[in-house]
Amino acid sequence: MGKYEYVKGSMTGGWLLQVRKGPSHKGNIRKNRTTGRYQFFRGSRNVVRPALEESDLETLKEKIEELDL
């Protein structure tokens, strides 16, 4: 199993973290402006349907790695 990397990026209206494992872009983490919760969107272009959501960023990262998304 490869190591996960979280690469800071930007998008219109906010920031995001690209979730990468080796050369593969697994998805993005964004903060929901309404709820304040962190959401993981699986896939490099998915911006509609979060696969995971947590109030703590580190907890969300742990879940992503544990589930090997």
N, CA, C, O and CB atoms as a CASP TS submission, in Angstrom:
PFRMAT TS
TARGET T0000
AUTHOR 0000-0000-0000
METHOD Language model
MODEL 1
PARENT N/A
ATOM      1  N   MET     1       0.837  -1.170   0.000  1.00  0.00           N
ATOM      2  CA  MET     1       0.000   0.000   0.000  1.00  0.00           C
ATOM      3  C   MET     1       0.885   1.238   0.000  1.00  0.00           C
ATOM      4  O   MET     1       1.833   1.324   0.780  1.00  0.00           O
ATOM      5  CB  MET     1      -0.954  -0.004   1.208  1.00  0.00           C
ATOM      6  N   GLY     2       0.582   2.194  -0.870  1.00  0.00           N
ATOM      7  CA  GLY     2       1.374   3.409  -0.971  1.00  0.00           C
ATOM      8  C   GLY     2       1.002   4.423   0.094  1.00  0.00           C
ATOM      9  O   GLY     2       0.016   4.265   0.815  1.00  0.00           O
ATOM     10  N   LYS     3       1.799   5.450   0.175  1.00  0.00           N
ATOM     11  CA  LYS     3       1.592   6.502   1.151  1.00  0.00           C
ATOM     12  C   LYS     3       0.672   7.580   0.582  1.00  0.00           C
ATOM     13  O   LYS     3       0.773   7.938  -0.592  1.00  0.00           O
ATOM     14  CB  LYS     3       2.935   7.110   1.578  1.00  0.00           C
ATOM     15  N   TYR     4      -0.213   8.084   1.413  1.00  0.00           N
ATOM     16  CA  TYR     4      -1.113   9.159   1.006  1.00  0.00           C
ATOM     17  C   TYR     4      -0.421  10.506   1.164  1.00  0.00           C
ATOM     18  O   TYR     4       0.356  10.716   2.095  1.00  0.00           O
ATOM     19  CB  TYR     4      -2.416   9.122   1.830  1.00  0.00           C
ATOM     20  N   GLU     5      -0.715  11.408   0.244  1.00  0.00           N
ATOM     21  CA  GLU     5      -0.229  12.782   0.319  1.00  0.00           C
ATOM     22  C   GLU     5      -1.424  13.706   0.213  1.00  0.00           C
ATOM     23  O   GLU     5      -2.394  13.407  -0.483  1.00  0.00           O
ATOM     24  CB  GLU     5       0.819  13.086  -0.801  1.00  0.00           C
ATOM     25  N   TYR     6      -1.349  14.829   0.908  1.00  0.00           N
ATOM     26  CA  TYR     6      -2.413  15.828   0.886  1.00  0.00           C
ATOM     27  C   TYR     6      -1.803  17.130   0.380  1.00  0.00           C
ATOM     28  O   TYR     6      -0.999  17.759   1.066  1.00  0.00           O
ATOM     29  CB  TYR     6      -3.069  16.014   2.308  1.00  0.00           C
ATOM     30  N   VAL     7      -2.194  17.523  -0.822  1.00  0.00           N
ATOM     31  CA  VAL     7      -1.585  18.659  -1.508  1.00  0.00           C
ATOM     32  C   VAL     7      -2.564  19.827  -1.502  1.00  0.00           C
ATOM     33  O   VAL     7      -3.688  19.709  -1.990  1.00  0.00           O
ATOM     34  CB  VAL     7      -1.181  18.284  -2.964  1.00  0.00           C
ATOM     35  N   LYS     8      -2.127  20.962  -0.942  1.00  0.00           N
ATOM     36  CA  LYS     8      -2.989  22.143  -0.892  1.00  0.00           C
ATOM     37  C   LYS     8      -3.247  22.675  -2.290  1.00  0.00           C
ATOM     38  O   LYS     8      -2.355  22.715  -3.138  1.00  0.00           O
ATOM     39  CB  LYS     8      -2.362  23.237  -0.019  1.00  0.00           C
ATOM     40  N   GLY     9      -4.469  23.075  -2.505  1.00  0.00           N
ATOM     41  CA  GLY     9      -4.860  23.671  -3.773  1.00  0.00           C
ATOM     42  C   GLY     9      -5.884  24.757  -3.507  1.00  0.00           C
ATOM     43  O   GLY     9      -6.241  25.017  -2.358  1.00  0.00           O
ATOM     44  N   SER    10      -6.349  25.382  -4.557  1.00  0.00           N
ATOM     45  CA  SER    10      -7.376  26.405  -4.396  1.00  0.00           C
ATOM     46  C   SER    10      -8.465  26.175  -5.424  1.00  0.00           C
ATOM     47  O   SER    10      -8.258  25.529  -6.452  1.00  0.00           O
ATOM     48  CB  SER    10      -6.779  27.828  -4.537  1.00  0.00           C
ATOM     49  N   MET    11      -9.611  26.710  -5.124  1.00  0.00           N
ATOM     50  CA  MET    11     -10.738  26.643  -6.035  1.00  0.00           C
ATOM     51  C   MET    11     -11.540  27.917  -5.844  1.00  0.00           C
ATOM     52  O   MET    11     -11.345  28.632  -4.862  1.00  0.00           O
ATOM     53  CB  MET    11     -11.614  25.366  -5.787  1.00  0.00           C
ATOM     54  N   THR    12     -12.413  28.199  -6.747  1.00  0.00           N
ATOM     55  CA  THR    12     -13.237  29.382  -6.629  1.00  0.00           C
ATOM     56  C   THR    12     -14.029  29.320  -5.329  1.00  0.00           C
ATOM     57  O   THR    12     -14.778  28.371  -5.093  1.00  0.00           O
ATOM     58  CB  THR    12     -14.176  29.517  -7.842  1.00  0.00           C
ATOM     59  N   GLY    13     -13.862  30.322  -4.500  1.00  0.00           N
ATOM     60  CA  GLY    13     -14.610  30.393  -3.253  1.00  0.00           C
ATOM     61  C   GLY    13     -14.010  29.640  -2.088  1.00  0.00           C
ATOM     62  O   GLY    13     -14.669  29.507  -1.056  1.00  0.00           O
ATOM     63  N   GLY    14     -12.786  29.139  -2.202  1.00  0.00           N
ATOM     64  CA  GLY    14     -12.213  28.436  -1.060  1.00  0.00           C
ATOM     65  C   GLY    14     -10.952  27.667  -1.377  1.00  0.00           C
ATOM     66  O   GLY    14     -10.277  27.929  -2.372  1.00  0.00           O
ATOM     67  N   TRP    15     -10.643  26.715  -0.518  1.00  0.00           N
ATOM     68  CA  TRP    15      -9.437  25.900  -0.657  1.00  0.00           C
ATOM     69  C   TRP    15      -9.849  24.435  -0.744  1.00  0.00           C
ATOM     70  O   TRP    15     -10.995  24.066  -0.486  1.00  0.00           O
ATOM     71  CB  TRP    15      -8.453  26.134   0.537  1.00  0.00           C
ATOM     72  N   LEU    16      -8.882  23.627  -1.114  1.00  0.00           N
ATOM     73  CA  LEU    16      -9.097  22.187  -1.112  1.00  0.00           C
ATOM     74  C   LEU    16      -7.773  21.495  -0.880  1.00  0.00           C
ATOM     75  O   LEU    16      -6.706  22.080  -1.063  1.00  0.00           O
ATOM     76  CB  LEU    16      -9.742  21.714  -2.435  1.00  0.00           C
ATOM     77  N   LEU    17      -7.857  20.246  -0.477  1.00  0.00           N
ATOM     78  CA  LEU    17      -6.685  19.382  -0.376  1.00  0.00           C
ATOM     79  C   LEU    17      -6.876  18.257  -1.373  1.00  0.00           C
ATOM     80  O   LEU    17      -7.867  17.529  -1.320  1.00  0.00           O
ATOM     81  CB  LEU    17      -6.485  18.830   1.085  1.00  0.00           C
ATOM     82  N   GLN    18      -5.926  18.120  -2.281  1.00  0.00           N
ATOM     83  CA  GLN    18      -5.950  16.972  -3.186  1.00  0.00           C
ATOM     84  C   GLN    18      -5.455  15.761  -2.399  1.00  0.00           C
ATOM     85  O   GLN    18      -4.442  15.835  -1.705  1.00  0.00           O
ATOM     86  CB  GLN    18      -5.067  17.224  -4.473  1.00  0.00           C
ATOM     87  N   VAL    19      -6.167  14.663  -2.513  1.00  0.00           N
ATOM     88  CA  VAL    19      -5.761  13.418  -1.860  1.00  0.00           C
ATOM     89  C   VAL    19      -5.101  12.564  -2.929  1.00  0.00           C
ATOM     90  O   VAL    19      -5.736  12.156  -3.902  1.00  0.00           O
ATOM     91  CB  VAL    19      -6.987  12.669  -1.187  1.00  0.00           C
ATOM     92  N   ARG    20      -3.800  12.299  -2.727  1.00  0.00           N
ATOM     93  CA  ARG    20      -3.045  11.550  -3.717  1.00  0.00           C
ATOM     94  C   ARG    20      -2.419  10.324  -3.056  1.00  0.00           C
ATOM     95  O   ARG    20      -2.016  10.349  -1.893  1.00  0.00           O
ATOM     96  CB  ARG    20      -1.958  12.438  -4.370  1.00  0.00           C
ATOM     97  N   LYS    21      -2.356   9.260  -3.837  1.00  0.00           N
ATOM     98  CA  LYS    21      -1.681   8.032  -3.402  1.00  0.00           C
ATOM     99  C   LYS    21      -0.810   7.615  -4.569  1.00  0.00           C
ATOM    100  O   LYS    21      -1.296   7.115  -5.584  1.00  0.00           O
ATOM    101  CB  LYS    21      -2.709   6.881  -2.983  1.00  0.00           C
ATOM    102  N   GLY    22       0.495   7.833  -4.405  1.00  0.00           N
ATOM    103  CA  GLY    22       1.391   7.628  -5.541  1.00  0.00           C
ATOM    104  C   GLY    22       1.000   8.611  -6.635  1.00  0.00           C
ATOM    105  O   GLY    22       0.743   9.780  -6.347  1.00  0.00           O
ATOM    106  N   PRO    23       0.951   8.156  -7.889  1.00  0.00           N
ATOM    107  CA  PRO    23       0.589   9.057  -8.988  1.00  0.00           C
ATOM    108  C   PRO    23      -0.922   9.265  -9.133  1.00  0.00           C
ATOM    109  O   PRO    23      -1.364  10.067  -9.956  1.00  0.00           O
ATOM    110  CB  PRO    23       1.144   8.519 -10.285  1.00  0.00           C
ATOM    111  N   SER    24      -1.703   8.550  -8.341  1.00  0.00           N
ATOM    112  CA  SER    24      -3.160   8.575  -8.486  1.00  0.00           C
ATOM    113  C   SER    24      -3.812   9.683  -7.651  1.00  0.00           C
ATOM    114  O   SER    24      -3.517   9.834  -6.465  1.00  0.00           O
ATOM    115  CB  SER    24      -3.741   7.225  -8.088  1.00  0.00           C
ATOM    116  N   HIS    25      -4.695  10.449  -8.284  1.00  0.00           N
ATOM    117  CA  HIS    25      -5.478  11.483  -7.602  1.00  0.00           C
ATOM    118  C   HIS    25      -6.768  10.822  -7.124  1.00  0.00           C
ATOM    119  O   HIS    25      -7.665  10.558  -7.926  1.00  0.00           O
ATOM    120  CB  HIS    25      -5.776  12.722  -8.553  1.00  0.00           C
ATOM    121  N   LYS    26      -6.865  10.555  -5.829  1.00  0.00           N
ATOM    122  CA  LYS    26      -7.991   9.807  -5.261  1.00  0.00           C
ATOM    123  C   LYS    26      -9.232  10.654  -5.029  1.00  0.00           C
ATOM    124  O   LYS    26     -10.346  10.130  -5.030  1.00  0.00           O
ATOM    125  CB  LYS    26      -7.579   9.182  -3.966  1.00  0.00           C
ATOM    126  N   GLY    27      -9.059  11.948  -4.831  1.00  0.00           N
ATOM    127  CA  GLY    27     -10.194  12.829  -4.575  1.00  0.00           C
ATOM    128  C   GLY    27      -9.733  14.125  -3.934  1.00  0.00           C
ATOM    129  O   GLY    27      -8.546  14.448  -3.934  1.00  0.00           O
ATOM    130  N   ASN    28     -10.697  14.866  -3.385  1.00  0.00           N
ATOM    131  CA  ASN    28     -10.408  16.159  -2.783  1.00  0.00           C
ATOM    132  C   ASN    28     -11.140  16.295  -1.453  1.00  0.00           C
ATOM    133  O   ASN    28     -12.227  15.751  -1.255  1.00  0.00           O
ATOM    134  CB  ASN    28     -10.803  17.301  -3.735  1.00  0.00           C
ATOM    135  N   ILE    29     -10.508  17.039  -0.552  1.00  0.00           N
ATOM    136  CA  ILE    29     -11.145  17.395   0.712  1.00  0.00           C
ATOM    137  C   ILE    29     -11.467  18.880   0.650  1.00  0.00           C
ATOM    138  O   ILE    29     -10.631  19.707   0.284  1.00  0.00           O
ATOM    139  CB  ILE    29     -10.226  17.054   1.948  1.00  0.00           C
ATOM    140  N   ARG    30     -12.709  19.193   1.021  1.00  0.00           N
ATOM    141  CA  ARG    30     -13.134  20.596   1.092  1.00  0.00           C
ATOM    142  C   ARG    30     -13.883  20.811   2.400  1.00  0.00           C
ATOM    143  O   ARG    30     -14.430  19.873   2.980  1.00  0.00           O
ATOM    144  CB  ARG    30     -14.030  20.985  -0.135  1.00  0.00           C
ATOM    145  N   LYS    31     -13.900  22.046   2.850  1.00  0.00           N
ATOM    146  CA  LYS    31     -14.661  22.387   4.055  1.00  0.00           C
ATOM    147  C   LYS    31     -16.012  22.953   3.634  1.00  0.00           C
ATOM    148  O   LYS    31     -16.082  23.880   2.827  1.00  0.00           O
ATOM    149  CB  LYS    31     -13.882  23.409   4.950  1.00  0.00           C
ATOM    150  N   ASN    32     -17.068  22.395   4.181  1.00  0.00           N
ATOM    151  CA  ASN    32     -18.414  22.871   3.887  1.00  0.00           C
ATOM    152  C   ASN    32     -18.597  24.221   4.570  1.00  0.00           C
ATOM    153  O   ASN    32     -18.470  24.325   5.790  1.00  0.00           O
ATOM    154  CB  ASN    32     -19.500  21.844   4.359  1.00  0.00           C
ATOM    155  N   ARG    33     -18.893  25.249   3.792  1.00  0.00           N
ATOM    156  CA  ARG    33     -19.008  26.601   4.342  1.00  0.00           C
ATOM    157  C   ARG    33     -20.232  26.767   5.243  1.00  0.00           C
ATOM    158  O   ARG    33     -20.251  27.647   6.104  1.00  0.00           O
ATOM    159  CB  ARG    33     -19.068  27.612   3.214  1.00  0.00           C
ATOM    160  N   THR    34     -21.230  25.948   5.055  1.00  0.00           N
ATOM    161  CA  THR    34     -22.448  26.048   5.861  1.00  0.00           C
ATOM    162  C   THR    34     -22.302  25.330   7.198  1.00  0.00           C
ATOM    163  O   THR    34     -22.624  25.891   8.246  1.00  0.00           O
ATOM    164  CB  THR    34     -23.633  25.475   5.095  1.00  0.00           C
ATOM    165  N   THR    35     -21.815  24.087   7.163  1.00  0.00           N
ATOM    166  CA  THR    35     -21.733  23.271   8.382  1.00  0.00           C
ATOM    167  C   THR    35     -20.377  23.347   9.073  1.00  0.00           C
ATOM    168  O   THR    35     -20.275  23.051  10.264  1.00  0.00           O
ATOM    169  CB  THR    35     -22.037  21.835   8.051  1.00  0.00           C
ATOM    170  N   GLY    36     -19.332  23.740   8.343  1.00  0.00           N
ATOM    171  CA  GLY    36     -17.984  23.772   8.901  1.00  0.00           C
ATOM    172  C   GLY    36     -17.316  22.412   8.943  1.00  0.00           C
ATOM    173  O   GLY    36     -16.203  22.287   9.455  1.00  0.00           O
ATOM    174  N   ARG    37     -17.979  21.385   8.411  1.00  0.00           N
ATOM    175  CA  ARG    37     -17.431  20.025   8.413  1.00  0.00           C
ATOM    176  C   ARG    37     -16.562  19.801   7.176  1.00  0.00           C
ATOM    177  O   ARG    37     -16.769  20.420   6.133  1.00  0.00           O
ATOM    178  CB  ARG    37     -18.572  18.977   8.466  1.00  0.00           C
ATOM    179  N   TYR    38     -15.588  18.906   7.315  1.00  0.00           N
ATOM    180  CA  TYR    38     -14.702  18.555   6.207  1.00  0.00           C
ATOM    181  C   TYR    38     -15.311  17.399   5.429  1.00  0.00           C
ATOM    182  O   TYR    38     -15.789  16.427   6.013  1.00  0.00           O
ATOM    183  CB  TYR    38     -13.282  18.187   6.718  1.00  0.00           C
ATOM    184  N   GLN    39     -15.288  17.514   4.102  1.00  0.00           N
ATOM    185  CA  GLN    39     -15.898  16.501   3.243  1.00  0.00           C
ATOM    186  C   GLN    39     -14.870  15.973   2.251  1.00  0.00           C
ATOM    187  O   GLN    39     -14.090  16.735   1.680  1.00  0.00           O
ATOM    188  CB  GLN    39     -17.122  17.078   2.497  1.00  0.00           C
ATOM    189  N   PHE    40     -14.883  14.651   2.055  1.00  0.00           N
ATOM    190  CA  PHE    40     -14.028  14.008   1.061  1.00  0.00           C
ATOM    191  C   PHE    40     -14.875  13.657  -0.152  1.00  0.00           C
ATOM    192  O   PHE    40     -15.860  12.926  -0.050  1.00  0.00           O
ATOM    193  CB  PHE    40     -13.336  12.737   1.644  1.00  0.00           C
ATOM    194  N   PHE    41     -14.475  14.193  -1.305  1.00  0.00           N
ATOM    195  CA  PHE    41     -15.139  13.925  -2.573  1.00  0.00           C
ATOM    196  C   PHE    41     -14.260  12.965  -3.359  1.00  0.00           C
ATOM    197  O   PHE    41     -13.176  13.334  -3.810  1.00  0.00           O
ATOM    198  CB  PHE    41     -15.403  15.245  -3.376  1.00  0.00           C
ATOM    199  N   ARG    42     -14.727  11.737  -3.522  1.00  0.00           N
ATOM    200  CA  ARG    42     -13.953  10.697  -4.200  1.00  0.00           C
ATOM    201  C   ARG    42     -13.926  10.969  -5.699  1.00  0.00           C
ATOM    202  O   ARG    42     -14.959  11.257  -6.304  1.00  0.00           O
ATOM    203  CB  ARG    42     -14.543   9.293  -3.913  1.00  0.00           C
ATOM    204  N   GLY    43     -12.736  10.876  -6.293  1.00  0.00           N
ATOM    205  CA  GLY    43     -12.561  11.155  -7.718  1.00  0.00           C
ATOM    206  C   GLY    43     -12.051  12.572  -7.918  1.00  0.00           C
ATOM    207  O   GLY    43     -12.369  13.472  -7.141  1.00  0.00           O
ATOM    208  N   SER    44     -11.270  12.762  -8.948  1.00  0.00           N
ATOM    209  CA  SER    44     -10.631  14.064  -9.148  1.00  0.00           C
ATOM    210  C   SER    44     -11.593  15.163  -9.578  1.00  0.00           C
ATOM    211  O   SER    44     -11.289  16.343  -9.403  1.00  0.00           O
ATOM    212  CB  SER    44      -9.550  13.938 -10.169  1.00  0.00           C
ATOM    213  N   ARG    45     -12.756  14.801 -10.141  1.00  0.00           N
ATOM    214  CA  ARG    45     -13.688  15.823 -10.635  1.00  0.00           C
ATOM    215  C   ARG    45     -15.020  15.873  -9.900  1.00  0.00           C
ATOM    216  O   ARG    45     -15.875  16.698 -10.226  1.00  0.00           O
ATOM    217  CB  ARG    45     -13.949  15.594 -12.078  1.00  0.00           C
ATOM    218  N   ASN    46     -15.204  15.021  -8.934  1.00  0.00           N
ATOM    219  CA  ASN    46     -16.456  14.992  -8.179  1.00  0.00           C
ATOM    220  C   ASN    46     -16.529  16.209  -7.258  1.00  0.00           C
ATOM    221  O   ASN    46     -15.664  16.391  -6.402  1.00  0.00           O
ATOM    222  CB  ASN    46     -16.577  13.678  -7.358  1.00  0.00           C
ATOM    223  N   VAL    47     -17.546  17.032  -7.430  1.00  0.00           N
ATOM    224  CA  VAL    47     -17.758  18.185  -6.552  1.00  0.00           C
ATOM    225  C   VAL    47     -19.178  18.195  -5.989  1.00  0.00           C
ATOM    226  O   VAL    47     -19.591  19.168  -5.357  1.00  0.00           O
ATOM    227  CB  VAL    47     -17.483  19.490  -7.311  1.00  0.00           C
ATOM    228  N   VAL    48     -19.920  17.118  -6.217  1.00  0.00           N
ATOM    229  CA  VAL    48     -21.334  17.093  -5.862  1.00  0.00           C
ATOM    230  C   VAL    48     -21.633  16.200  -4.665  1.00  0.00           C
ATOM    231  O   VAL    48     -22.382  16.591  -3.770  1.00  0.00           O
ATOM    232  CB  VAL    48     -22.141  16.636  -7.039  1.00  0.00           C
ATOM    233  N   ARG    49     -21.056  15.013  -4.645  1.00  0.00           N
ATOM    234  CA  ARG    49     -21.453  14.002  -3.662  1.00  0.00           C
ATOM    235  C   ARG    49     -20.273  13.564  -2.792  1.00  0.00           C
ATOM    236  O   ARG    49     -19.410  12.819  -3.255  1.00  0.00           O
ATOM    237  CB  ARG    49     -22.056  12.787  -4.371  1.00  0.00           C
ATOM    238  N   PRO    50     -20.229  14.019  -1.535  1.00  0.00           N
ATOM    239  CA  PRO    50     -19.132  13.593  -0.666  1.00  0.00           C
ATOM    240  C   PRO    50     -19.273  12.130  -0.249  1.00  0.00           C
ATOM    241  O   PRO    50     -20.377  11.649   0.009  1.00  0.00           O
ATOM    242  CB  PRO    50     -19.070  14.479   0.572  1.00  0.00           C
ATOM    243  N   ALA    51     -18.138  11.433  -0.187  1.00  0.00           N
ATOM    244  CA  ALA    51     -18.122  10.034   0.234  1.00  0.00           C
ATOM    245  C   ALA    51     -17.987   9.915   1.750  1.00  0.00           C
ATOM    246  O   ALA    51     -18.499   8.970   2.350  1.00  0.00           O
ATOM    247  CB  ALA    51     -16.979   9.284  -0.456  1.00  0.00           C
ATOM    248  N   LEU    52     -17.300  10.873   2.366  1.00  0.00           N
ATOM    249  CA  LEU    52     -17.093  10.881   3.815  1.00  0.00           C
ATOM    250  C   LEU    52     -17.198  12.311   4.321  1.00  0.00           C
ATOM    251  O   LEU    52     -16.981  13.266   3.576  1.00  0.00           O
ATOM    252  CB  LEU    52     -15.713  10.262   4.190  1.00  0.00           C
ATOM    253  N   GLU    53     -17.534  12.445   5.597  1.00  0.00           N
ATOM    254  CA  GLU    53     -17.641  13.770   6.204  1.00  0.00           C
ATOM    255  C   GLU    53     -17.306  13.664   7.686  1.00  0.00           C
ATOM    256  O   GLU    53     -17.781  12.757   8.370  1.00  0.00           O
ATOM    257  CB  GLU    53     -19.065  14.370   6.001  1.00  0.00           C
ATOM    258  N   GLU    54     -16.490  14.589   8.180  1.00  0.00           N
ATOM    259  CA  GLU    54     -16.094  14.612   9.593  1.00  0.00           C
ATOM    260  C   GLU    54     -15.945  16.064  10.049  1.00  0.00           C
ATOM    261  O   GLU    54     -15.727  16.959   9.233  1.00  0.00           O
ATOM    262  CB  GLU    54     -14.761  13.824   9.817  1.00  0.00           C
ATOM    263  N   SER    55     -16.064  16.283  11.341  1.00  0.00           N
ATOM    264  CA  SER    55     -15.869  17.632  11.880  1.00  0.00           C
ATOM    265  C   SER    55     -14.387  17.955  12.066  1.00  0.00           C
ATOM    266  O   SER    55     -14.012  19.124  12.154  1.00  0.00           O
ATOM    267  CB  SER    55     -16.605  17.779  13.214  1.00  0.00           C
ATOM    268  N   ASP    56     -13.544  16.924  12.125  1.00  0.00           N
ATOM    269  CA  ASP    56     -12.110  17.097  12.336  1.00  0.00           C
ATOM    270  C   ASP    56     -11.336  16.623  11.102  1.00  0.00           C
ATOM    271  O   ASP    56     -11.554  15.511  10.619  1.00  0.00           O
ATOM    272  CB  ASP    56     -11.647  16.325  13.597  1.00  0.00           C
ATOM    273  N   LEU    57     -10.444  17.457  10.599  1.00  0.00           N
ATOM    274  CA  LEU    57      -9.694  17.137   9.383  1.00  0.00           C
ATOM    275  C   LEU    57      -8.814  15.904   9.557  1.00  0.00           C
ATOM    276  O   LEU    57      -8.758  15.055   8.668  1.00  0.00           O
ATOM    277  CB  LEU    57      -8.838  18.321   8.972  1.00  0.00           C
ATOM    278  N   GLU    58      -8.133  15.796  10.683  1.00  0.00           N
ATOM    279  CA  GLU    58      -7.242  14.652  10.897  1.00  0.00           C
ATOM    280  C   GLU    58      -8.024  13.337  10.970  1.00  0.00           C
ATOM    281  O   GLU    58      -7.556  12.306  10.486  1.00  0.00           O
ATOM    282  CB  GLU    58      -6.429  14.847  12.185  1.00  0.00           C
ATOM    283  N   THR    59      -9.203  13.377  11.569  1.00  0.00           N
ATOM    284  CA  THR    59     -10.056  12.186  11.634  1.00  0.00           C
ATOM    285  C   THR    59     -10.485  11.767  10.238  1.00  0.00           C
ATOM    286  O   THR    59     -10.518  10.576   9.927  1.00  0.00           O
ATOM    287  CB  THR    59     -11.294  12.447  12.514  1.00  0.00           C
ATOM    288  N   LEU    60     -10.813  12.737   9.398  1.00  0.00           N
ATOM    289  CA  LEU    60     -11.203  12.437   8.021  1.00  0.00           C
ATOM    290  C   LEU    60     -10.045  11.795   7.261  1.00  0.00           C
ATOM    291  O   LEU    60     -10.249  10.818   6.540  1.00  0.00           O
ATOM    292  CB  LEU    60     -11.669  13.716   7.300  1.00  0.00           C
ATOM    293  N   LYS    61      -8.842  12.324   7.410  1.00  0.00           N
ATOM    294  CA  LYS    61      -7.666  11.742   6.748  1.00  0.00           C
ATOM    295  C   LYS    61      -7.451  10.295   7.201  1.00  0.00           C
ATOM    296  O   LYS    61      -7.154   9.420   6.388  1.00  0.00           O
ATOM    297  CB  LYS    61      -6.403  12.587   7.046  1.00  0.00           C
ATOM    298  N   GLU    62      -7.605  10.053   8.511  1.00  0.00           N
ATOM    299  CA  GLU    62      -7.440   8.691   9.037  1.00  0.00           C
ATOM    300  C   GLU    62      -8.449   7.733   8.418  1.00  0.00           C
ATOM    301  O   GLU    62      -8.103   6.603   8.072  1.00  0.00           O
ATOM    302  CB  GLU    62      -7.586   8.685  10.565  1.00  0.00           C
ATOM    303  N   LYS    63      -9.691   8.176   8.277  1.00  0.00           N
ATOM    304  CA  LYS    63     -10.729   7.321   7.683  1.00  0.00           C
ATOM    305  C   LYS    63     -10.428   7.018   6.225  1.00  0.00           C
ATOM    306  O   LYS    63     -10.606   5.885   5.776  1.00  0.00           O
ATOM    307  CB  LYS    63     -12.104   7.985   7.802  1.00  0.00           C
ATOM    308  N   ILE    64      -9.974   8.021   5.481  1.00  0.00           N
ATOM    309  CA  ILE    64      -9.636   7.826   4.067  1.00  0.00           C
ATOM    310  C   ILE    64      -8.561   6.751   3.945  1.00  0.00           C
ATOM    311  O   ILE    64      -8.667   5.849   3.115  1.00  0.00           O
ATOM    312  CB  ILE    64      -9.153   9.159   3.418  1.00  0.00           C
ATOM    313  N   GLU    65      -7.532   6.852   4.771  1.00  0.00           N
ATOM    314  CA  GLU    65      -6.429   5.894   4.714  1.00  0.00           C
ATOM    315  C   GLU    65      -6.856   4.511   5.217  1.00  0.00           C
ATOM    316  O   GLU    65      -6.443   3.493   4.662  1.00  0.00           O
ATOM    317  CB  GLU    65      -5.244   6.406   5.537  1.00  0.00           C
ATOM    318  N   GLU    66      -7.671   4.475   6.254  1.00  0.00           N
ATOM    319  CA  GLU    66      -8.144   3.200   6.803  1.00  0.00           C
ATOM    320  C   GLU    66      -8.995   2.443   5.784  1.00  0.00           C
ATOM    321  O   GLU    66      -8.873   1.225   5.650  1.00  0.00           O
ATOM    322  CB  GLU    66      -8.952   3.438   8.089  1.00  0.00           C
ATOM    323  N   LEU    67      -9.856   3.165   5.070  1.00  0.00           N
ATOM    324  CA  LEU    67     -10.727   2.544   4.071  1.00  0.00           C
ATOM    325  C   LEU    67     -10.028   2.346   2.729  1.00  0.00           C
ATOM    326  O   LEU    67     -10.578   1.728   1.817  1.00  0.00           O
ATOM    327  CB  LEU    67     -11.970   3.386   3.876  1.00  0.00           C
ATOM    328  N   ASP    68      -8.802   2.881   2.618  1.00  0.00           N
ATOM    329  CA  ASP    68      -7.999   2.784   1.390  1.00  0.00           C
ATOM    330  C   ASP    68      -8.784   3.268   0.168  1.00  0.00           C
ATOM    331  O   ASP    68      -8.846   2.606  -0.867  1.00  0.00           O
ATOM    332  CB  ASP    68      -7.534   1.334   1.170  1.00  0.00           C
ATOM    333  N   LEU    69      -9.379   4.450   0.335  1.00  0.00           N
ATOM    334  CA  LEU    69     -10.145   5.027  -0.772  1.00  0.00           C
ATOM    335  C   LEU    69      -9.186   5.557  -1.775  1.00  0.00           C
ATOM    336  O   LEU    69      -9.600   6.094  -2.802  1.00  0.00           O
ATOM    337  CB  LEU    69     -11.104   6.135  -0.300  1.00  0.00           C
TER
END
